[in-house]
Amino acid sequence: MAKIEIYTKFMCPYCSRAKALFDKKGASYIDIPAAMDKAKRAEMNERANGGNTFPQIFIDGKHIGGCDDLMALEARGGLDPLLAG
């Protein structure tokens, strides 16, 4: 199974939606609370090429984007192959 990392913010509906999709697919993920952690937020910004909104999602180190990007990837059938590794 792929390594999934999600940089999140507390009470973020987009973060919850992204995590719910992974939960539905039975995919485990690493939740990285970054909103209040300056170092983690800087790490997220660097890895996401300046992406500053939440969530920022990575699968096997590849930047997927935010929740809308994840949902679009799922809609066009591109998520399952990434999750399979």
C-alpha positions in Angstrom: 0.0 0.0 0.0 1.2 3.5 -0.8 2.5 5.9 1.8 -0.1 8.7 2.2 0.8 11.9 4.1 -1.8 14.7 4.7 -0.9 18.0 6.2 -4.0 19.1 8.0 -5.6 21.9 10.1 -8.0 21.3 13.0 -11.7 21.5 12.1 -10.9 21.8 8.4 -13.9 20.4 6.4 -11.6 19.8 3.3 -9.2 17.8 5.5 -12.0 15.7 6.8 -13.4 15.1 3.4 -10.0 13.9 2.1 -9.4 11.7 5.1 -12.9 10.2 4.7 -12.2 9.2 1.1 -9.0 7.4 2.2 -10.9 5.8 5.1 -13.6 4.6 2.6 -10.9 3.0 0.5 -9.3 1.4 3.5 -6.1 3.3 3.0 -4.1 4.3 6.0 -2.5 7.7 6.1 -0.2 9.9 8.2 -2.0 12.9 9.5 0.4 15.8 10.0 -1.2 18.7 11.9 0.6 21.7 10.5 -1.6 24.8 11.0 -0.2 25.7 14.4 3.3 24.2 13.9 5.6 26.7 12.2 8.2 24.1 11.3 5.6 21.6 9.9 3.9 24.4 7.9 7.2 25.5 6.4 7.9 21.9 5.5 4.5 21.6 3.9 5.0 24.8 1.9 8.3 23.6 0.6 7.1 20.1 -0.3 4.0 21.5 -2.0 5.9 24.1 -4.0 4.3 27.0 -2.1 1.0 25.3 -1.5 -0.4 27.0 1.6 -4.0 25.8 1.9 -5.2 22.7 3.8 -5.0 19.9 3.2 -1.8 19.2 1.2 -1.7 15.6 0.2 1.2 13.4 -0.8 1.2 9.8 -2.1 4.5 8.1 -2.1 6.2 11.5 -2.0 4.3 12.8 -5.0 2.3 16.0 -4.4 -1.3 15.4 -5.2 -2.6 18.9 -4.1 -5.6 19.7 -2.0 -9.0 18.1 -1.4 -10.4 19.2 -4.8 -7.3 17.8 -6.6 -7.8 14.5 -4.7 -11.5 14.3 -5.6 -10.7 15.1 -9.3 -8.0 12.4 -9.3 -10.6 9.9 -7.9 -13.3 11.0 -10.4 -11.0 10.3 -13.4 -9.9 6.9 -12.0 -6.4 7.9 -11.1 -6.4 7.4 -7.3 -6.7 3.6 -7.1 -3.5 3.0 -9.2 -1.5 5.4 -6.9 -2.8 3.7 -3.8 -1.8 0.3 -5.1 1.7 1.5 -5.3 
